[in-house]
Amino acid sequence: MFNRQNNDSVVLNIGLFKITLENNGLQNVHHSQ
């Protein structure tokens, strides 16, 4: 039932979420050293 615009925004949000998690992981590694 999704139209293409909604689908693209969901994919974009998932991509941003993954980037945020990766950035948080890098920051945690940096702080732990």
CYANA upper distance limits for C-alpha pairs under 8 A (distance plus 0.5 A):
  2 PHE  CA      6 ASN  CA      6.54
  2 PHE  CA      7 ASN  CA      6.70
  3 ASN  CA      7 ASN  CA      6.86
  4 ARG  CA      8 ASP  CA      6.64
  5 GLN  CA      9 SER  CA      6.85
  6 ASN  CA     10 VAL  CA      6.76
  7 ASN  CA     11 VAL  CA      6.83
  8 ASP  CA     12 LEU  CA      6.59
  9 SER  CA     13 ASN  CA      6.55
 10 VAL  CA     14 ILE  CA      6.72
 11 VAL  CA     15 GLY  CA      6.68
 12 LEU  CA     16 LEU  CA      6.72
 13 ASN  CA     17 PHE  CA      6.57
 14 ILE  CA     18 LYS  CA      6.71
 15 GLY  CA     19 ILE  CA      6.77
 16 LEU  CA     20 THR  CA      6.61
 17 PHE  CA     21 LEU  CA      6.74
 18 LYS  CA     22 GLU  CA      6.67
 19 ILE  CA     23 ASN  CA      6.61
 20 THR  CA     24 ASN  CA      6.62
 21 LEU  CA     25 GLY  CA      6.61
 22 GLU  CA     26 LEU  CA      6.72
 23 ASN  CA     27 GLN  CA      6.71
 24 ASN  CA     28 ASN  CA      6.63
 25 GLY  CA     29 VAL  CA      6.74
 26 LEU  CA     30 HIS  CA      6.64
 27 GLN  CA     31 HIS  CA      6.64
 28 ASN  CA     32 SER  CA      6.61
 29 VAL  CA     33 GLN  CA      7.00
